[in-house]
Amino acid sequence: MYKRIPAEYQEAIDEGRILIVSVRNNCRHSNDSAETRNWNVARFADEIFMSPFDRNSLLSTMYYTYTHYSKTPITIL
C-alpha cells in the first residue's frame, strides 16, 4: 500500500468518489479478515467493481449475493 496518496487520486478522494480502507500495523490479512473487509466495504459502496475471480472463490459468493439480492450495481472488470 502507499505511504502517501498519489496526487492522481487526491481529486477523487476530495470529491468523495474513492474510499481507502486501511489497517495500521497489520502485516497480512487472514482469509477471514479479508472476507470481512470486502463485505463491509461493499456494504457502503454505491457501485462495486471486481477483478476477475475463480467461480469457487469467496468473491464468487459476494458477486452472486449482490447480483441476486441487492440493487447495488456490480461489474467484473
C-alpha positions as CSV (number, residue, x, y, z in Angstrom):
1,M,0.0,0.0,0.0
2,Y,1.0,3.6,-0.4
3,K,2.8,5.6,2.4
4,R,1.5,8.7,0.7
5,I,-1.6,9.0,-1.5
6,P,-0.6,9.6,-5.2
7,A,-1.6,13.0,-6.5
8,E,-3.8,11.5,-9.3
9,Y,-6.1,10.0,-6.6
10,Q,-6.4,13.1,-4.5
11,E,-9.2,14.8,-6.5
12,A,-11.4,11.7,-6.4
13,I,-10.8,11.4,-2.6
14,D,-11.6,15.1,-2.1
15,E,-14.9,14.6,-4.1
16,G,-15.8,11.5,-2.0
17,R,-15.5,9.2,-5.0
18,I,-12.8,7.0,-3.5
19,L,-12.7,5.5,-0.1
20,I,-9.4,4.0,1.1
21,V,-9.7,1.4,3.8
22,S,-6.5,0.6,5.6
23,V,-5.4,-1.0,8.9
24,R,-2.2,0.1,10.5
25,N,0.3,-2.4,12.0
26,N,-1.3,-5.3,10.3
27,C,1.2,-7.4,8.3
28,R,-1.1,-9.6,6.3
29,H,-4.8,-10.2,6.2
30,S,-6.1,-13.7,7.0
31,N,-8.8,-15.1,4.7
32,D,-11.4,-14.3,7.3
33,S,-10.4,-10.7,7.9
34,A,-10.1,-10.1,4.1
35,E,-13.6,-11.5,3.5
36,T,-15.0,-9.4,6.4
37,R,-13.3,-6.3,4.9
38,N,-14.6,-7.0,1.4
39,W,-18.2,-7.4,2.7
40,N,-18.0,-4.2,4.8
41,V,-16.6,-2.1,2.0
42,A,-19.2,-3.4,-0.4
43,R,-22.0,-2.6,2.0
44,F,-21.1,1.1,1.8
45,A,-20.5,1.2,-2.0
46,D,-22.8,2.9,-4.5
47,E,-21.2,0.7,-7.2
48,I,-18.9,-2.3,-7.0
49,F,-16.1,-3.2,-9.4
50,M,-14.4,-6.6,-9.1
51,S,-11.4,-8.1,-10.7
52,P,-12.0,-11.5,-12.4
53,F,-12.2,-14.4,-9.9
54,D,-12.5,-18.1,-9.8
55,R,-16.1,-19.3,-9.6
56,N,-15.2,-21.3,-6.4
57,S,-13.7,-18.2,-4.7
58,L,-15.2,-16.2,-1.8
59,L,-15.6,-13.3,-4.3
60,S,-17.9,-15.5,-6.3
61,T,-20.3,-15.7,-3.3
62,M,-20.2,-12.0,-3.0
63,Y,-20.9,-11.5,-6.7
64,Y,-23.9,-13.9,-6.6
65,T,-25.3,-12.3,-3.5
66,Y,-25.1,-8.8,-4.9
67,T,-26.4,-9.7,-8.4
68,H,-29.4,-11.6,-6.9
69,Y,-30.3,-9.7,-3.7
70,S,-29.0,-6.2,-4.0
71,K,-29.7,-3.1,-6.1
72,T,-26.1,-2.1,-5.9
73,P,-24.6,-2.3,-9.4
74,I,-21.7,-4.8,-9.6
75,T,-19.3,-5.1,-12.5
76,I,-16.5,-7.6,-13.2
77,L,-13.6,-5.8,-14.9
